[in-house]
Amino acid sequence: MKLVNVAMAFSLIVACAAAVLWHTELRAPPPEDVCAHLMSLAREDADARFDERRCLRRLQPPKKFGVLPYAKRMKCMRDAGSFAAAMECRLRA
């Protein structure tokens, strides 16, 4: 009976660790939030051209792209301070 309790405790710890990892690293912000942020940055930049519908289409997670690079790129774009910095995130990640 003691072995079963230890196994259940270990399983619970692993499940919690997996949930924390997913929430912090692998979960990308929604494309709608990223596009809204990019639109606000484009309004500040006089040279920026921005189409919200095209943004939403392009920022959907593609099937062949890995989860981690997509999440990193989306977080970088969401946290960018300028429109030019956000466009660099597209090229880097």
PyMOL Python script that loads the backbone (N, CA, C, O; Angstrom):
from pymol import cmd

cmd.read_pdbstr("""\
ATOM      1  N   MET A   1       0.823  -1.186   0.000  1.00  0.00           N
ATOM      2  CA  MET A   1       0.000   0.000   0.000  1.00  0.00           C
ATOM      3  C   MET A   1       0.875   1.260   0.000  1.00  0.00           C
ATOM      4  O   MET A   1       0.523   2.260  -0.627  1.00  0.00           O
ATOM      5  N   LYS A   2       1.991   1.213   0.690  1.00  0.00           N
ATOM      6  CA  LYS A   2       2.874   2.359   0.748  1.00  0.00           C
ATOM      7  C   LYS A   2       3.479   2.655  -0.630  1.00  0.00           C
ATOM      8  O   LYS A   2       3.665   3.816  -0.994  1.00  0.00           O
ATOM      9  N   LEU A   3       3.783   1.605  -1.386  1.00  0.00           N
ATOM     10  CA  LEU A   3       4.345   1.771  -2.723  1.00  0.00           C
ATOM     11  C   LEU A   3       3.348   2.452  -3.659  1.00  0.00           C
ATOM     12  O   LEU A   3       3.736   3.252  -4.511  1.00  0.00           O
ATOM     13  N   VAL A   4       2.074   2.137  -3.501  1.00  0.00           N
ATOM     14  CA  VAL A   4       1.036   2.770  -4.319  1.00  0.00           C
ATOM     15  C   VAL A   4       0.954   4.263  -4.010  1.00  0.00           C
ATOM     16  O   VAL A   4       0.802   5.072  -4.925  1.00  0.00           O
ATOM     17  N   ASN A   5       1.050   4.638  -2.740  1.00  0.00           N
ATOM     18  CA  ASN A   5       1.011   6.045  -2.358  1.00  0.00           C
ATOM     19  C   ASN A   5       2.214   6.803  -2.913  1.00  0.00           C
ATOM     20  O   ASN A   5       2.079   7.941  -3.363  1.00  0.00           O
ATOM     21  N   VAL A   6       3.367   6.186  -2.883  1.00  0.00           N
ATOM     22  CA  VAL A   6       4.566   6.823  -3.424  1.00  0.00           C
ATOM     23  C   VAL A   6       4.430   6.999  -4.932  1.00  0.00           C
ATOM     24  O   VAL A   6       4.785   8.047  -5.470  1.00  0.00           O
ATOM     25  N   ALA A   7       3.925   5.992  -5.606  1.00  0.00           N
ATOM     26  CA  ALA A   7       3.738   6.073  -7.055  1.00  0.00           C
ATOM     27  C   ALA A   7       2.719   7.155  -7.416  1.00  0.00           C
ATOM     28  O   ALA A   7       2.907   7.886  -8.388  1.00  0.00           O
ATOM     29  N   MET A   8       1.655   7.256  -6.646  1.00  0.00           N
ATOM     30  CA  MET A   8       0.652   8.298  -6.906  1.00  0.00           C
ATOM     31  C   MET A   8       1.232   9.682  -6.655  1.00  0.00           C
ATOM     32  O   MET A   8       0.959  10.603  -7.425  1.00  0.00           O
ATOM     33  N   ALA A   9       2.014   9.854  -5.615  1.00  0.00           N
ATOM     34  CA  ALA A   9       2.637  11.142  -5.318  1.00  0.00           C
ATOM     35  C   ALA A   9       3.616  11.527  -6.431  1.00  0.00           C
ATOM     36  O   ALA A   9       3.655  12.680  -6.859  1.00  0.00           O
ATOM     37  N   PHE A  10       4.402  10.560  -6.894  1.00  0.00           N
ATOM     38  CA  PHE A  10       5.345  10.818  -7.975  1.00  0.00           C
ATOM     39  C   PHE A  10       4.610  11.209  -9.258  1.00  0.00           C
ATOM     40  O   PHE A  10       5.032  12.128  -9.960  1.00  0.00           O
ATOM     41  N   SER A  11       3.529  10.524  -9.559  1.00  0.00           N
ATOM     42  CA  SER A  11       2.729  10.844 -10.747  1.00  0.00           C
ATOM     43  C   SER A  11       2.142  12.246 -10.658  1.00  0.00           C
ATOM     44  O   SER A  11       2.096  12.970 -11.653  1.00  0.00           O
ATOM     45  N   LEU A  12       1.699  12.622  -9.482  1.00  0.00           N
ATOM     46  CA  LEU A  12       1.137  13.953  -9.280  1.00  0.00           C
ATOM     47  C   LEU A  12       2.204  15.025  -9.477  1.00  0.00           C
ATOM     48  O   LEU A  12       1.938  16.060 -10.088  1.00  0.00           O
ATOM     49  N   ILE A  13       3.393  14.788  -8.969  1.00  0.00           N
ATOM     50  CA  ILE A  13       4.488  15.746  -9.122  1.00  0.00           C
ATOM     51  C   ILE A  13       4.864  15.892 -10.601  1.00  0.00           C
ATOM     52  O   ILE A  13       5.078  17.008 -11.075  1.00  0.00           O
ATOM     53  N   VAL A  14       4.945  14.798 -11.318  1.00  0.00           N
ATOM     54  CA  VAL A  14       5.280  14.844 -12.751  1.00  0.00           C
ATOM     55  C   VAL A  14       4.194  15.580 -13.532  1.00  0.00           C
ATOM     56  O   VAL A  14       4.495  16.372 -14.425  1.00  0.00           O
ATOM     57  N   ALA A  15       2.952  15.323 -13.201  1.00  0.00           N
ATOM     58  CA  ALA A  15       1.848  15.997 -13.893  1.00  0.00           C
ATOM     59  C   ALA A  15       1.871  17.497 -13.622  1.00  0.00           C
ATOM     60  O   ALA A  15       1.636  18.292 -14.532  1.00  0.00           O
ATOM     61  N   CYS A  16       2.145  17.884 -12.405  1.00  0.00           N
ATOM     62  CA  CYS A  16       2.225  19.311 -12.073  1.00  0.00           C
ATOM     63  C   CYS A  16       3.393  19.977 -12.793  1.00  0.00           C
ATOM     64  O   CYS A  16       3.261  21.094 -13.293  1.00  0.00           O
ATOM     65  N   ALA A  17       4.527  19.299 -12.845  1.00  0.00           N
ATOM     66  CA  ALA A  17       5.692  19.848 -13.548  1.00  0.00           C
ATOM     67  C   ALA A  17       5.395  20.011 -15.040  1.00  0.00           C
ATOM     68  O   ALA A  17       5.784  21.011 -15.642  1.00  0.00           O
ATOM     69  N   ALA A  18       4.721  19.050 -15.627  1.00  0.00           N
ATOM     70  CA  ALA A  18       4.361  19.139 -17.041  1.00  0.00           C
ATOM     71  C   ALA A  18       3.398  20.301 -17.287  1.00  0.00           C
ATOM     72  O   ALA A  18       3.526  21.012 -18.284  1.00  0.00           O
ATOM     73  N   ALA A  19       2.452  20.493 -16.396  1.00  0.00           N
ATOM     74  CA  ALA A  19       1.495  21.591 -16.541  1.00  0.00           C
ATOM     75  C   ALA A  19       2.189  22.944 -16.425  1.00  0.00           C
ATOM     76  O   ALA A  19       1.875  23.865 -17.179  1.00  0.00           O
ATOM     77  N   VAL A  20       3.112  23.071 -15.506  1.00  0.00           N
ATOM     78  CA  VAL A  20       3.845  24.329 -15.347  1.00  0.00           C
ATOM     79  C   VAL A  20       4.711  24.593 -16.578  1.00  0.00           C
ATOM     80  O   VAL A  20       4.766  25.725 -17.059  1.00  0.00           O
ATOM     81  N   LEU A  21       5.379  23.577 -17.087  1.00  0.00           N
ATOM     82  CA  LEU A  21       6.198  23.724 -18.278  1.00  0.00           C
ATOM     83  C   LEU A  21       5.343  24.163 -19.465  1.00  0.00           C
ATOM     84  O   LEU A  21       5.728  25.069 -20.205  1.00  0.00           O
ATOM     85  N   TRP A  22       4.211  23.540 -19.648  1.00  0.00           N
ATOM     86  CA  TRP A  22       3.334  23.892 -20.760  1.00  0.00           C
ATOM     87  C   TRP A  22       2.860  25.333 -20.635  1.00  0.00           C
ATOM     88  O   TRP A  22       2.842  26.081 -21.612  1.00  0.00           O
ATOM     89  N   HIS A  23       2.478  25.710 -19.426  1.00  0.00           N
ATOM     90  CA  HIS A  23       1.928  27.048 -19.220  1.00  0.00           C
ATOM     91  C   HIS A  23       2.984  28.138 -19.411  1.00  0.00           C
ATOM     92  O   HIS A  23       2.672  29.208 -19.933  1.00  0.00           O
ATOM     93  N   THR A  24       4.221  27.883 -18.999  1.00  0.00           N
ATOM     94  CA  THR A  24       5.240  28.922 -19.074  1.00  0.00           C
ATOM     95  C   THR A  24       5.995  28.937 -20.395  1.00  0.00           C
ATOM     96  O   THR A  24       6.339  30.015 -20.878  1.00  0.00           O
ATOM     97  N   GLU A  25       6.261  27.805 -20.987  1.00  0.00           N
ATOM     98  CA  GLU A  25       7.123  27.747 -22.161  1.00  0.00           C
ATOM     99  C   GLU A  25       6.394  27.454 -23.468  1.00  0.00           C
ATOM    100  O   GLU A  25       6.677  28.090 -24.483  1.00  0.00           O
ATOM    101  N   LEU A  26       5.488  26.529 -23.462  1.00  0.00           N
ATOM    102  CA  LEU A  26       4.924  26.030 -24.710  1.00  0.00           C
ATOM    103  C   LEU A  26       3.618  26.691 -25.124  1.00  0.00           C
ATOM    104  O   LEU A  26       3.151  26.476 -26.242  1.00  0.00           O
ATOM    105  N   ARG A  27       3.028  27.479 -24.257  1.00  0.00           N
ATOM    106  CA  ARG A  27       1.742  28.089 -24.578  1.00  0.00           C
ATOM    107  C   ARG A  27       1.976  29.456 -25.215  1.00  0.00           C
ATOM    108  O   ARG A  27       2.530  30.357 -24.586  1.00  0.00           O
ATOM    109  N   ALA A  28       1.562  29.596 -26.433  1.00  0.00           N
ATOM    110  CA  ALA A  28       1.722  30.857 -27.158  1.00  0.00           C
ATOM    111  C   ALA A  28       0.517  31.756 -26.899  1.00  0.00           C
ATOM    112  O   ALA A  28      -0.593  31.266 -26.690  1.00  0.00           O
ATOM    113  N   PRO A  29       0.735  33.071 -26.912  1.00  0.00           N
ATOM    114  CA  PRO A  29      -0.413  33.974 -26.792  1.00  0.00           C
ATOM    115  C   PRO A  29      -1.306  33.855 -28.022  1.00  0.00           C
ATOM    116  O   PRO A  29      -0.819  33.510 -29.098  1.00  0.00           O
ATOM    117  N   PRO A  30      -2.581  34.128 -27.890  1.00  0.00           N
ATOM    118  CA  PRO A  30      -3.486  34.013 -29.049  1.00  0.00           C
ATOM    119  C   PRO A  30      -3.109  35.004 -30.148  1.00  0.00           C
ATOM    120  O   PRO A  30      -2.672  36.117 -29.855  1.00  0.00           O
ATOM    121  N   PRO A  31      -3.276  34.608 -31.402  1.00  0.00           N
ATOM    122  CA  PRO A  31      -2.941  35.505 -32.516  1.00  0.00           C
ATOM    123  C   PRO A  31      -3.715  36.828 -32.465  1.00  0.00           C
ATOM    124  O   PRO A  31      -3.202  37.854 -32.913  1.00  0.00           O
ATOM    125  N   GLU A  32      -4.926  36.821 -31.932  1.00  0.00           N
ATOM    126  CA  GLU A  32      -5.708  38.048 -31.841  1.00  0.00           C
ATOM    127  C   GLU A  32      -5.021  39.078 -30.948  1.00  0.00           C
ATOM    128  O   GLU A  32      -5.002  40.266 -31.267  1.00  0.00           O
ATOM    129  N   ASP A  33      -4.454  38.620 -29.825  1.00  0.00           N
ATOM    130  CA  ASP A  33      -3.759  39.534 -28.912  1.00  0.00           C
ATOM    131  C   ASP A  33      -2.486  40.082 -29.556  1.00  0.00           C
ATOM    132  O   ASP A  33      -2.176  41.266 -29.422  1.00  0.00           O
ATOM    133  N   VAL A  34      -1.760  39.226 -30.247  1.00  0.00           N
ATOM    134  CA  VAL A  34      -0.520  39.659 -30.894  1.00  0.00           C
ATOM    135  C   VAL A  34      -0.833  40.657 -31.998  1.00  0.00           C
ATOM    136  O   VAL A  34      -0.147  41.671 -32.126  1.00  0.00           O
ATOM    137  N   CYS A  35      -1.859  40.385 -32.797  1.00  0.00           N
ATOM    138  CA  CYS A  35      -2.232  41.313 -33.874  1.00  0.00           C
ATOM    139  C   CYS A  35      -2.719  42.650 -33.314  1.00  0.00           C
ATOM    140  O   CYS A  35      -2.432  43.699 -33.891  1.00  0.00           O
ATOM    141  N   ALA A  36      -3.440  42.627 -32.214  1.00  0.00           N
ATOM    142  CA  ALA A  36      -3.886  43.878 -31.588  1.00  0.00           C
ATOM    143  C   ALA A  36      -2.682  44.689 -31.115  1.00  0.00           C
ATOM    144  O   ALA A  36      -2.658  45.910 -31.265  1.00  0.00           O
ATOM    145  N   HIS A  37      -1.692  44.019 -30.550  1.00  0.00           N
ATOM    146  CA  HIS A  37      -0.474  44.709 -30.107  1.00  0.00           C
ATOM    147  C   HIS A  37       0.278  45.276 -31.312  1.00  0.00           C
ATOM    148  O   HIS A  37       0.753  46.411 -31.275  1.00  0.00           O
ATOM    149  N   LEU A  38       0.384  44.486 -32.374  1.00  0.00           N
ATOM    150  CA  LEU A  38       1.064  44.959 -33.580  1.00  0.00           C
ATOM    151  C   LEU A  38       0.337  46.149 -34.196  1.00  0.00           C
ATOM    152  O   LEU A  38       0.972  47.062 -34.723  1.00  0.00           O
ATOM    153  N   MET A  39      -0.995  46.140 -34.131  1.00  0.00           N
ATOM    154  CA  MET A  39      -1.751  47.259 -34.681  1.00  0.00           C
ATOM    155  C   MET A  39      -1.481  48.529 -33.877  1.00  0.00           C
ATOM    156  O   MET A  39      -1.334  49.606 -34.455  1.00  0.00           O
ATOM    157  N   SER A  40      -1.417  48.414 -32.564  1.00  0.00           N
ATOM    158  CA  SER A  40      -1.123  49.597 -31.752  1.00  0.00           C
ATOM    159  C   SER A  40       0.293  50.107 -32.030  1.00  0.00           C
ATOM    160  O   SER A  40       0.523  51.316 -32.027  1.00  0.00           O
ATOM    161  N   LEU A  41       1.246  49.195 -32.271  1.00  0.00           N
ATOM    162  CA  LEU A  41       2.601  49.620 -32.612  1.00  0.00           C
ATOM    163  C   LEU A  41       2.642  50.252 -33.999  1.00  0.00           C
ATOM    164  O   LEU A  41       3.387  51.207 -34.218  1.00  0.00           O
ATOM    165  N   ALA A  42       1.860  49.739 -34.928  1.00  0.00           N
ATOM    166  CA  ALA A  42       1.836  50.286 -36.288  1.00  0.00           C
ATOM    167  C   ALA A  42       1.228  51.683 -36.311  1.00  0.00           C
ATOM    168  O   ALA A  42       1.622  52.507 -37.136  1.00  0.00           O
ATOM    169  N   ARG A  43       0.291  51.963 -35.437  1.00  0.00           N
ATOM    170  CA  ARG A  43      -0.290  53.308 -35.370  1.00  0.00           C
ATOM    171  C   ARG A  43       0.745  54.341 -34.942  1.00  0.00           C
ATOM    172  O   ARG A  43       0.708  55.490 -35.383  1.00  0.00           O
ATOM    173  N   GLU A  44       1.686  53.914 -34.065  1.00  0.00           N
ATOM    174  CA  GLU A  44       2.723  54.823 -33.595  1.00  0.00           C
ATOM    175  C   GLU A  44       3.802  55.050 -34.660  1.00  0.00           C
ATOM    176  O   GLU A  44       4.423  56.112 -34.697  1.00  0.00           O
ATOM    177  N   ASP A  45       4.021  54.076 -35.508  1.00  0.00           N
ATOM    178  CA  ASP A  45       5.062  54.152 -36.530  1.00  0.00           C
ATOM    179  C   ASP A  45       4.441  54.634 -37.841  1.00  0.00           C
ATOM    180  O   ASP A  45       3.551  53.984 -38.389  1.00  0.00           O
ATOM    181  N   ALA A  46       4.915  55.769 -38.334  1.00  0.00           N
ATOM    182  CA  ALA A  46       4.322  56.359 -39.537  1.00  0.00           C
ATOM    183  C   ALA A  46       4.609  55.535 -40.788  1.00  0.00           C
ATOM    184  O   ALA A  46       3.818  55.562 -41.731  1.00  0.00           O
ATOM    185  N   ASP A  47       5.718  54.805 -40.819  1.00  0.00           N
ATOM    186  CA  ASP A  47       6.105  54.050 -42.013  1.00  0.00           C
ATOM    187  C   ASP A  47       5.497  52.653 -42.067  1.00  0.00           C
ATOM    188  O   ASP A  47       5.630  51.971 -43.083  1.00  0.00           O
ATOM    189  N   ALA A  48       4.844  52.220 -41.021  1.00  0.00           N
ATOM    190  CA  ALA A  48       4.352  50.837 -40.945  1.00  0.00           C
ATOM    191  C   ALA A  48       3.055  50.671 -41.735  1.00  0.00           C
ATOM    192  O   ALA A  48       2.136  51.486 -41.647  1.00  0.00           O
ATOM    193  N   ARG A  49       3.015  49.598 -42.502  1.00  0.00           N
ATOM    194  CA  ARG A  49       1.777  49.212 -43.185  1.00  0.00           C
ATOM    195  C   ARG A  49       1.280  47.955 -42.492  1.00  0.00           C
ATOM    196  O   ARG A  49       2.051  47.027 -42.250  1.00  0.00           O
ATOM    197  N   PHE A  50      -0.016  47.925 -42.169  1.00  0.00           N
ATOM    198  CA  PHE A  50      -0.529  46.819 -41.380  1.00  0.00           C
ATOM    199  C   PHE A  50      -1.944  46.474 -41.819  1.00  0.00           C
ATOM    200  O   PHE A  50      -2.800  47.348 -41.953  1.00  0.00           O
ATOM    201  N   ASP A  51      -2.174  45.188 -42.040  1.00  0.00           N
ATOM    202  CA  ASP A  51      -3.495  44.679 -42.391  1.00  0.00           C
ATOM    203  C   ASP A  51      -3.866  43.629 -41.347  1.00  0.00           C
ATOM    204  O   ASP A  51      -3.233  42.576 -41.264  1.00  0.00           O
ATOM    205  N   GLU A  52      -4.885  43.917 -40.558  1.00  0.00           N
ATOM    206  CA  GLU A  52      -5.231  43.027 -39.441  1.00  0.00           C
ATOM    207  C   GLU A  52      -5.692  41.645 -39.911  1.00  0.00           C
ATOM    208  O   GLU A  52      -5.338  40.638 -39.298  1.00  0.00           O
ATOM    209  N   ARG A  53      -6.472  41.586 -40.983  1.00  0.00           N
ATOM    210  CA  ARG A  53      -6.937  40.274 -41.461  1.00  0.00           C
ATOM    211  C   ARG A  53      -5.769  39.417 -41.932  1.00  0.00           C
ATOM    212  O   ARG A  53      -5.719  38.218 -41.657  1.00  0.00           O
ATOM    213  N   ARG A  54      -4.837  40.033 -42.636  1.00  0.00           N
ATOM    214  CA  ARG A  54      -3.655  39.294 -43.090  1.00  0.00           C
ATOM    215  C   ARG A  54      -2.818  38.838 -41.896  1.00  0.00           C
ATOM    216  O   ARG A  54      -2.265  37.738 -41.897  1.00  0.00           O
ATOM    217  N   CYS A  55      -2.733  39.688 -40.887  1.00  0.00           N
ATOM    218  CA  CYS A  55      -1.990  39.337 -39.679  1.00  0.00           C
ATOM    219  C   CYS A  55      -2.582  38.094 -39.023  1.00  0.00           C
ATOM    220  O   CYS A  55      -1.853  37.173 -38.653  1.00  0.00           O
ATOM    221  N   LEU A  56      -3.892  38.073 -38.884  1.00  0.00           N
ATOM    222  CA  LEU A  56      -4.540  36.921 -38.248  1.00  0.00           C
ATOM    223  C   LEU A  56      -4.320  35.640 -39.043  1.00  0.00           C
ATOM    224  O   LEU A  56      -4.134  34.571 -38.462  1.00  0.00           O
ATOM    225  N   ARG A  57      -4.340  35.743 -40.373  1.00  0.00           N
ATOM    226  CA  ARG A  57      -4.089  34.561 -41.206  1.00  0.00           C
ATOM    227  C   ARG A  57      -2.654  34.083 -41.068  1.00  0.00           C
ATOM    228  O   ARG A  57      -2.407  32.881 -40.976  1.00  0.00           O
ATOM    229  N   ARG A  58      -1.708  35.010 -41.051  1.00  0.00           N
ATOM    230  CA  ARG A  58      -0.296  34.629 -41.029  1.00  0.00           C
ATOM    231  C   ARG A  58       0.166  34.132 -39.663  1.00  0.00           C
ATOM    232  O   ARG A  58       1.126  33.366 -39.585  1.00  0.00           O
ATOM    233  N   LEU A  59      -0.493  34.548 -38.594  1.00  0.00           N
ATOM    234  CA  LEU A  59      -0.039  34.161 -37.260  1.00  0.00           C
ATOM    235  C   LEU A  59      -0.732  32.915 -36.719  1.00  0.00           C
ATOM    236  O   LEU A  59      -0.512  32.541 -35.568  1.00  0.00           O
ATOM    237  N   GLN A  60      -1.550  32.280 -37.517  1.00  0.00           N
ATOM    238  CA  GLN A  60      -2.134  31.011 -37.083  1.00  0.00           C
ATOM    239  C   GLN A  60      -1.032  29.967 -37.018  1.00  0.00           C
ATOM    240  O   GLN A  60      -0.149  29.949 -37.877  1.00  0.00           O
ATOM    241  N   PRO A  61      -1.066  29.100 -36.020  1.00  0.00           N
ATOM    242  CA  PRO A  61       0.013  28.106 -35.922  1.00  0.00           C
ATOM    243  C   PRO A  61      -0.048  27.092 -37.058  1.00  0.00           C
ATOM    244  O   PRO A  61      -1.023  26.350 -37.174  1.00  0.00           O
ATOM    245  N   PRO A  62       0.986  27.055 -37.899  1.00  0.00           N
ATOM    246  CA  PRO A  62       0.998  26.073 -38.978  1.00  0.00           C
ATOM    247  C   PRO A  62       1.219  24.672 -38.441  1.00  0.00           C
ATOM    248  O   PRO A  62       1.805  24.489 -37.373  1.00  0.00           O
ATOM    249  N   LYS A  63       0.757  23.705 -39.171  1.00  0.00           N
ATOM    250  CA  LYS A  63       0.836  22.317 -38.721  1.00  0.00           C
ATOM    251  C   LYS A  63       2.265  21.791 -38.710  1.00  0.00           C
ATOM    252  O   LYS A  63       2.617  20.992 -37.842  1.00  0.00           O
ATOM    253  N   LYS A  64       3.098  22.225 -39.658  1.00  0.00           N
ATOM    254  CA  LYS A  64       4.442  21.675 -39.763  1.00  0.00           C
ATOM    255  C   LYS A  64       5.452  22.397 -38.884  1.00  0.00           C
ATOM    256  O   LYS A  64       6.592  21.947 -38.770  1.00  0.00           O
ATOM    257  N   PHE A  65       5.068  23.491 -38.269  1.00  0.00           N
ATOM    258  CA  PHE A  65       5.976  24.292 -37.460  1.00  0.00           C
ATOM    259  C   PHE A  65       5.961  23.772 -36.028  1.00  0.00           C
ATOM    260  O   PHE A  65       4.896  23.402 -35.534  1.00  0.00           O
ATOM    261  N   GLY A  66       7.080  23.731 -35.356  1.00  0.00           N
ATOM    262  CA  GLY A  66       7.157  23.236 -33.989  1.00  0.00           C
ATOM    263  C   GLY A  66       6.464  24.154 -32.998  1.00  0.00           C
ATOM    264  O   GLY A  66       6.313  25.349 -33.252  1.00  0.00           O
ATOM    265  N   VAL A  67       6.050  23.609 -31.892  1.00  0.00           N
ATOM    266  CA  VAL A  67       5.325  24.368 -30.877  1.00  0.00           C
ATOM    267  C   VAL A  67       6.241  25.384 -30.203  1.00  0.00           C
ATOM    268  O   VAL A  67       5.848  26.535 -30.013  1.00  0.00           O
ATOM    269  N   LEU A  68       7.436  24.981 -29.845  1.00  0.00           N
ATOM    270  CA  LEU A  68       8.343  25.872 -29.119  1.00  0.00           C
ATOM    271  C   LEU A  68       8.791  27.071 -29.956  1.00  0.00           C
ATOM    272  O   LEU A  68       8.740  28.192 -29.449  1.00  0.00           O
ATOM    273  N   PRO A  69       9.229  26.901 -31.209  1.00  0.00           N
ATOM    274  CA  PRO A  69       9.600  28.089 -31.996  1.00  0.00           C
ATOM    275  C   PRO A  69       8.413  29.032 -32.228  1.00  0.00           C
ATOM    276  O   PRO A  69       8.578  30.251 -32.210  1.00  0.00           O
ATOM    277  N   TYR A  70       7.223  28.470 -32.444  1.00  0.00           N
ATOM    278  CA  TYR A  70       6.034  29.300 -32.643  1.00  0.00           C
ATOM    279  C   TYR A  70       5.740  30.107 -31.381  1.00  0.00           C
ATOM    280  O   TYR A  70       5.463  31.304 -31.462  1.00  0.00           O
ATOM    281  N   ALA A  71       5.799  29.464 -30.223  1.00  0.00           N
ATOM    282  CA  ALA A  71       5.514  30.155 -28.966  1.00  0.00           C
ATOM    283  C   ALA A  71       6.547  31.251 -28.714  1.00  0.00           C
ATOM    284  O   ALA A  71       6.192  32.343 -28.270  1.00  0.00           O
ATOM    285  N   LYS A  72       7.813  30.972 -28.989  1.00  0.00           N
ATOM    286  CA  LYS A  72       8.859  31.983 -28.794  1.00  0.00           C
ATOM    287  C   LYS A  72       8.643  33.181 -29.705  1.00  0.00           C
ATOM    288  O   LYS A  72       8.784  34.327 -29.280  1.00  0.00           O
ATOM    289  N   ARG A  73       8.297  32.911 -30.971  1.00  0.00           N
ATOM    290  CA  ARG A  73       8.080  33.997 -31.920  1.00  0.00           C
ATOM    291  C   ARG A  73       6.888  34.850 -31.497  1.00  0.00           C
ATOM    292  O   ARG A  73       6.956  36.078 -31.550  1.00  0.00           O
ATOM    293  N   MET A  74       5.814  34.221 -31.086  1.00  0.00           N
ATOM    294  CA  MET A  74       4.620  34.967 -30.685  1.00  0.00           C
ATOM    295  C   MET A  74       4.881  35.791 -29.426  1.00  0.00           C
ATOM    296  O   MET A  74       4.428  36.931 -29.332  1.00  0.00           O
ATOM    297  N   LYS A  75       5.601  35.233 -28.466  1.00  0.00           N
ATOM    298  CA  LYS A  75       5.921  35.977 -27.244  1.00  0.00           C
ATOM    299  C   LYS A  75       6.835  37.153 -27.552  1.00  0.00           C
ATOM    300  O   LYS A  75       6.675  38.233 -26.983  1.00  0.00           O
ATOM    301  N   CYS A  76       7.787  36.949 -28.447  1.00  0.00           N
ATOM    302  CA  CYS A  76       8.688  38.031 -28.839  1.00  0.00           C
ATOM    303  C   CYS A  76       7.907  39.163 -29.495  1.00  0.00           C
ATOM    304  O   CYS A  76       8.136  40.333 -29.190  1.00  0.00           O
ATOM    305  N   MET A  77       6.996  38.825 -30.384  1.00  0.00           N
ATOM    306  CA  MET A  77       6.200  39.842 -31.065  1.00  0.00           C
ATOM    307  C   MET A  77       5.267  40.554 -30.085  1.00  0.00           C
ATOM    308  O   MET A  77       5.053  41.762 -30.195  1.00  0.00           O
ATOM    309  N   ARG A  78       4.720  39.819 -29.139  1.00  0.00           N
ATOM    310  CA  ARG A  78       3.819  40.421 -28.152  1.00  0.00           C
ATOM    311  C   ARG A  78       4.570  41.381 -27.234  1.00  0.00           C
ATOM    312  O   ARG A  78       4.011  42.396 -26.819  1.00  0.00           O
ATOM    313  N   ASP A  79       5.825  41.077 -26.911  1.00  0.00           N
ATOM    314  CA  ASP A  79       6.595  41.880 -25.967  1.00  0.00           C
ATOM    315  C   ASP A  79       7.431  42.965 -26.633  1.00  0.00           C
ATOM    316  O   ASP A  79       8.118  43.717 -25.942  1.00  0.00           O
ATOM    317  N   ALA A  80       7.388  43.063 -27.956  1.00  0.00           N
ATOM    318  CA  ALA A  80       8.209  44.044 -28.673  1.00  0.00           C
ATOM    319  C   ALA A  80       7.766  45.467 -28.339  1.00  0.00           C
ATOM    320  O   ALA A  80       6.583  45.739 -28.137  1.00  0.00           O
ATOM    321  N   GLY A  81       8.743  46.357 -28.288  1.00  0.00           N
ATOM    322  CA  GLY A  81       8.452  47.748 -27.957  1.00  0.00           C
ATOM    323  C   GLY A  81       8.199  48.620 -29.171  1.00  0.00           C
ATOM    324  O   GLY A  81       7.650  49.714 -29.041  1.00  0.00           O
ATOM    325  N   SER A  82       8.588  48.158 -30.346  1.00  0.00           N
ATOM    326  CA  SER A  82       8.364  48.931 -31.563  1.00  0.00           C
ATOM    327  C   SER A  82       7.950  47.983 -32.685  1.00  0.00           C
ATOM    328  O   SER A  82       8.124  46.768 -32.594  1.00  0.00           O
ATOM    329  N   PHE A  83       7.404  48.566 -33.735  1.00  0.00           N
ATOM    330  CA  PHE A  83       6.954  47.757 -34.859  1.00  0.00           C
ATOM    331  C   PHE A  83       8.143  47.099 -35.558  1.00  0.00           C
ATOM    332  O   PHE A  83       8.052  45.950 -35.992  1.00  0.00           O
ATOM    333  N   ALA A  84       9.247  47.817 -35.664  1.00  0.00           N
ATOM    334  CA  ALA A  84      10.448  47.258 -36.298  1.00  0.00           C
ATOM    335  C   ALA A  84      10.994  46.078 -35.493  1.00  0.00           C
ATOM    336  O   ALA A  84      11.430  45.082 -36.068  1.00  0.00           O
ATOM    337  N   ALA A  85      10.969  46.190 -34.170  1.00  0.00           N
ATOM    338  CA  ALA A  85      11.434  45.089 -33.323  1.00  0.00           C
ATOM    339  C   ALA A  85      10.520  43.874 -33.473  1.00  0.00           C
ATOM    340  O   ALA A  85      10.993  42.738 -33.453  1.00  0.00           O
ATOM    341  N   ALA A  86       9.238  44.102 -33.620  1.00  0.00           N
ATOM    342  CA  ALA A  86       8.299  42.994 -33.801  1.00  0.00           C
ATOM    343  C   ALA A  86       8.537  42.287 -35.126  1.00  0.00           C
ATOM    344  O   ALA A  86       8.421  41.064 -35.211  1.00  0.00           O
ATOM    345  N   MET A  87       8.870  43.055 -36.166  1.00  0.00           N
ATOM    346  CA  MET A  87       9.155  42.439 -37.466  1.00  0.00           C
ATOM    347  C   MET A  87      10.470  41.660 -37.435  1.00  0.00           C
ATOM    348  O   MET A  87      10.626  40.686 -38.172  1.00  0.00           O
ATOM    349  N   GLU A  88      11.406  42.072 -36.602  1.00  0.00           N
ATOM    350  CA  GLU A  88      12.649  41.307 -36.439  1.00  0.00           C
ATOM    351  C   GLU A  88      12.366  39.970 -35.775  1.00  0.00           C
ATOM    352  O   GLU A  88      13.055  38.990 -36.058  1.00  0.00           O
ATOM    353  N   CYS A  89      11.382  39.903 -34.910  1.00  0.00           N
ATOM    354  CA  CYS A  89      11.013  38.639 -34.258  1.00  0.00           C
ATOM    355  C   CYS A  89      10.568  37.610 -35.295  1.00  0.00           C
ATOM    356  O   CYS A  89      10.838  36.417 -35.156  1.00  0.00           O
ATOM    357  N   ARG A  90       9.886  38.084 -36.333  1.00  0.00           N
ATOM    358  CA  ARG A  90       9.439  37.155 -37.385  1.00  0.00           C
ATOM    359  C   ARG A  90      10.610  36.529 -38.079  1.00  0.00           C
ATOM    360  O   ARG A  90      10.547  35.359 -38.459  1.00  0.00           O
ATOM    361  N   LEU A  91      11.680  37.270 -38.258  1.00  0.00           N
ATOM    362  CA  LEU A  91      12.846  36.751 -38.974  1.00  0.00           C
ATOM    363  C   LEU A  91      13.727  35.886 -38.077  1.00  0.00           C
ATOM    364  O   LEU A  91      14.299  34.895 -38.530  1.00  0.00           O
ATOM    365  N   ARG A  92      13.835  36.264 -36.805  1.00  0.00           N
ATOM    366  CA  ARG A  92      14.731  35.564 -35.879  1.00  0.00           C
ATOM    367  C   ARG A  92      14.217  34.208 -35.481  1.00  0.00           C
ATOM    368  O   ARG A  92      14.970  33.235 -35.510  1.00  0.00           O
ATOM    369  N   ALA A  93      12.973  34.114 -35.115  1.00  0.00           N
ATOM    370  CA  ALA A  93      12.449  32.862 -34.548  1.00  0.00           C
ATOM    371  C   ALA A  93      11.965  31.918 -35.623  1.00  0.00           C
ATOM    372  O   ALA A  93      11.496  30.822 -35.316  1.00  0.00           O
TER     373      ALA A  93
END
""", "prot")
cmd.dss("prot")
cmd.show_as("cartoon", "prot")
cmd.util.cbc("prot")
cmd.orient("prot")
